[in-house]
């Protein structure tokens, strides 16, 4: 009995120590306005899909109808969750188009300074995380281009036939949704937020930026710049 108790204690001690030694530090980057400046990746994609006639006037009507319907039901934040312009589109076809759009229209706008900062932090052992409310297929393109370790965006709901429903699947990585996502990542990857960085450009991102030890305001909006100055956060331009 005594031998079993000692063995159990040793196992717990080993597991505890291994967890402590495997704690990671992370650098969490917002995308729109931070890694890329003055453009919205999803808006660029939206215009690209119209240009390529993948999104038609019928799709725009569906988008407007869903917008008005949910606005009348006082679902203000639903506006950003409205992906009805993609409803009934084949998911894999959209993913392929997203890759083309990213290469042609979005990647040229990625900040060289942002890439240097990501590279520096990666070399220092930080887990590079991209966190954005934009579509997951777009975020995956950013992940590959920026050599990030983890990328979290807004997932599209897809039916059994592989078609997009127009709804989102899971947490919308916007505002408070980013806080929930960061908490999940902390648990999954054993991240120590006190030794981690967060980079973002909007005051709405303060909620998740306050979770880390080293928040950095990048290309900051007036409100975020004011908040950063008051709290003595680092301010950068990418």
C-alpha positions as CSV (number, residue, x, y, z in Angstrom):
1,X,0.0,0.0,0.0
2,X,2.8,2.4,1.0
3,X,4.7,1.5,-2.2
4,X,1.6,2.4,-4.3
5,X,1.2,5.8,-2.5
6,X,4.9,6.6,-3.1
7,X,4.6,5.6,-6.8
8,X,1.4,7.7,-7.2
9,X,3.1,10.7,-5.6
10,X,6.1,10.4,-7.9
11,X,4.0,10.1,-11.0
12,X,2.1,13.3,-10.0
13,X,5.3,15.1,-9.3
14,X,6.7,14.1,-12.7
15,X,3.6,15.2,-14.5
16,X,3.6,18.5,-12.6
17,X,7.2,19.2,-13.4
18,X,6.8,18.2,-17.1
19,X,3.9,20.6,-17.4
20,X,5.9,23.4,-15.8
21,X,8.8,22.8,-18.1
22,X,6.6,22.7,-21.2
23,X,4.9,26.0,-20.5
24,X,5.0,28.1,-23.7
25,X,5.2,31.8,-24.3
26,X,3.1,33.2,-27.2
27,X,2.9,36.2,-29.5
28,X,-0.7,36.7,-30.6
29,X,-1.3,38.9,-33.7
30,X,-4.5,40.4,-35.0
31,X,-4.5,40.5,-38.8
32,X,-6.7,43.3,-40.3
33,X,-5.2,46.7,-39.5
34,X,-2.2,45.1,-37.8
35,X,-0.4,42.7,-40.1
36,X,-2.0,44.4,-43.1
37,X,-2.7,48.2,-42.9
38,X,-5.7,50.2,-44.3
39,X,-7.5,47.2,-45.9
40,X,-9.9,44.5,-44.7
41,X,-9.0,41.1,-46.0
42,X,-12.6,39.9,-46.2
43,X,-13.7,43.0,-48.0
44,X,-11.0,42.5,-50.6
45,X,-12.2,38.9,-50.9
46,X,-15.8,40.0,-51.2
47,X,-15.0,42.4,-54.1
48,X,-12.8,39.7,-55.7
49,X,-15.7,37.2,-55.6
50,X,-18.0,39.7,-57.2
51,X,-15.4,40.5,-59.9
52,X,-15.0,36.8,-60.7
53,X,-18.9,36.5,-60.7
54,X,-18.8,33.8,-58.0
55,X,-21.0,36.1,-55.9
56,X,-24.0,37.2,-57.9
57,X,-26.8,39.7,-57.4
58,X,-28.9,36.9,-55.9
59,X,-26.2,36.3,-53.3
60,X,-26.2,40.0,-52.5
61,X,-29.9,39.9,-52.0
62,X,-29.5,37.0,-49.6
63,X,-26.9,39.0,-47.7
64,X,-29.1,42.1,-47.5
65,X,-32.2,40.0,-46.4
66,X,-30.3,38.3,-43.6
67,X,-28.8,41.7,-42.5
68,X,-32.2,43.4,-42.3
69,X,-33.9,40.4,-40.7
70,X,-31.4,40.2,-37.9
71,X,-31.2,43.9,-37.5
72,X,-34.9,44.0,-36.9
73,X,-34.4,41.3,-34.3
74,X,-31.9,43.5,-32.6
75,X,-29.0,41.2,-33.4
76,X,-26.5,44.0,-34.0
77,X,-23.3,41.9,-33.8
78,X,-24.9,39.4,-36.2
79,X,-23.9,41.8,-39.0
80,X,-20.3,40.6,-38.8
81,X,-21.4,37.0,-38.6
82,X,-23.5,37.3,-41.8
83,X,-21.9,35.2,-44.4
84,X,-24.9,34.7,-46.6
85,X,-23.1,36.0,-49.7
86,X,-21.5,32.6,-49.6
87,X,-24.6,30.6,-49.0
88,X,-24.9,27.4,-51.1
89,X,-21.4,27.9,-52.5
90,X,-19.1,24.8,-52.7
91,X,-16.7,25.2,-49.8
92,X,-13.7,23.7,-51.6
93,X,-14.2,26.0,-54.5
94,X,-14.3,29.0,-52.2
95,X,-11.2,27.9,-50.5
96,X,-9.4,27.7,-53.9
97,X,-10.6,31.2,-54.8
98,X,-9.5,32.5,-51.4
99,X,-6.0,31.3,-52.1
100,X,-6.0,33.1,-55.5
101,X,-7.3,36.3,-54.0
102,X,-4.8,36.2,-51.2
103,X,-1.9,35.8,-53.6
104,X,-3.1,38.4,-56.0
105,X,-4.7,41.1,-53.9
106,X,-3.8,40.6,-50.2
107,X,-0.3,39.3,-49.7
108,X,1.3,42.5,-51.3
109,X,-0.2,44.5,-48.4
110,X,1.4,42.4,-45.6
111,X,3.7,44.6,-43.6
112,X,7.4,43.8,-43.9
113,X,7.9,45.2,-40.4
114,X,5.2,42.8,-39.1
115,X,7.0,39.9,-40.8
116,X,10.3,40.9,-39.2
117,X,8.7,41.1,-35.8
118,X,7.1,37.7,-36.2
119,X,10.4,36.2,-37.3
120,X,12.2,37.8,-34.3
121,X,9.7,36.4,-31.8
122,X,9.7,33.0,-33.4
123,X,13.5,32.8,-33.2
124,X,13.2,33.8,-29.5
125,X,11.0,30.7,-28.9
126,X,7.5,32.3,-29.0
127,X,4.5,30.4,-30.3
128,X,3.2,32.6,-33.1
129,X,-0.6,32.8,-33.1
130,X,-2.7,34.7,-35.7
131,X,-6.2,35.6,-34.3
132,X,-8.8,37.3,-36.5
133,X,-12.5,37.6,-37.0
134,X,-12.0,37.1,-40.8
135,X,-12.7,33.9,-42.5
136,X,-10.7,30.8,-41.6
137,X,-9.6,30.0,-45.2
138,X,-8.1,33.5,-45.3
139,X,-6.4,33.2,-41.9
140,X,-4.9,29.9,-43.1
141,X,-3.3,31.7,-46.0
142,X,-1.8,34.3,-43.6
143,X,-0.5,31.5,-41.4
144,X,1.4,29.9,-44.3
145,X,2.7,33.2,-45.5
146,X,3.8,34.5,-42.1
147,X,5.2,31.1,-41.0
148,X,2.9,31.2,-37.9
149,X,2.3,28.2,-35.7
150,X,-1.4,28.6,-35.0
151,X,-4.1,30.5,-36.9
152,X,-7.7,31.0,-35.7
153,X,-10.4,32.7,-37.7
154,X,-14.1,32.5,-38.2
155,X,-15.1,29.1,-39.4
156,X,-17.9,28.7,-42.0
157,X,-20.7,26.2,-41.4
158,X,-20.8,23.6,-44.1
159,X,-23.6,21.1,-44.8
160,X,-23.2,17.4,-45.6
161,X,-22.9,18.1,-49.3
162,X,-20.0,20.4,-48.8
163,X,-21.9,23.6,-49.3
164,X,-21.7,26.7,-47.1
165,X,-24.8,27.5,-45.1
166,X,-24.2,31.2,-44.6
167,X,-23.8,30.7,-40.8
168,X,-20.6,30.5,-38.8
169,X,-19.4,27.4,-37.0
170,X,-18.2,27.9,-33.4
171,X,-16.8,31.1,-31.8
172,X,-16.7,34.3,-33.8
173,X,-13.2,35.5,-33.2
174,X,-14.2,39.1,-32.8
175,X,-14.2,41.3,-29.6
176,X,-15.2,39.1,-26.7
177,X,-14.9,36.0,-28.9
178,X,-11.1,36.6,-29.0
179,X,-11.0,36.3,-25.2
180,X,-12.8,33.0,-25.3
181,X,-10.4,31.8,-28.1
182,X,-7.3,32.9,-26.1
183,X,-8.6,31.0,-23.0
184,X,-9.0,27.9,-25.1
185,X,-5.6,28.2,-26.6
186,X,-4.0,28.6,-23.2
187,X,-5.5,25.3,-22.1
188,X,-4.7,23.4,-25.3
189,X,-1.1,24.6,-25.6
190,X,-0.2,25.4,-22.0
191,X,0.6,29.0,-22.6
192,X,1.8,31.4,-20.0
193,X,0.1,34.7,-20.8
194,X,2.1,36.7,-18.3
195,X,5.2,36.2,-20.5
196,X,3.3,36.6,-23.8
197,X,2.7,39.4,-26.3
198,X,-0.5,40.6,-28.0
199,X,-0.5,42.9,-31.1
200,X,-3.6,44.7,-32.3
201,X,-4.8,48.0,-33.7
202,X,-8.4,48.5,-32.4
203,X,-9.7,49.5,-29.0
204,X,-12.1,46.5,-29.2
205,X,-9.1,44.3,-28.9
206,X,-8.2,45.7,-25.5
207,X,-10.2,42.8,-24.0
208,X,-7.8,40.2,-25.1
209,X,-4.7,42.4,-25.1
210,X,-5.1,42.9,-21.3
211,X,-4.8,39.2,-20.8
212,X,-1.1,39.2,-21.7
213,X,2.0,40.6,-20.0
214,X,3.2,42.6,-23.0
215,X,0.4,44.2,-25.0
216,X,1.5,46.2,-28.1
217,X,-0.7,48.7,-29.9
218,X,0.1,48.6,-33.6
219,X,-1.2,51.1,-36.2
220,X,-3.4,52.1,-33.3
221,X,-6.8,53.8,-33.6
222,X,-7.2,57.0,-31.6
223,X,-9.0,55.3,-28.8
224,X,-6.4,52.4,-28.5
225,X,-3.5,54.9,-28.7
226,X,-5.0,56.9,-25.8
227,X,-5.6,53.7,-23.8
228,X,-2.1,52.5,-24.6
229,X,-0.5,55.7,-23.5
230,X,-2.5,55.8,-20.3
231,X,-1.5,52.3,-19.5
232,X,2.1,52.7,-20.8
233,X,1.8,50.0,-23.4
234,X,4.3,49.8,-26.2
235,X,3.1,51.5,-29.4
236,X,4.4,50.5,-32.9
237,X,3.8,51.2,-36.5
238,X,3.9,48.3,-39.0
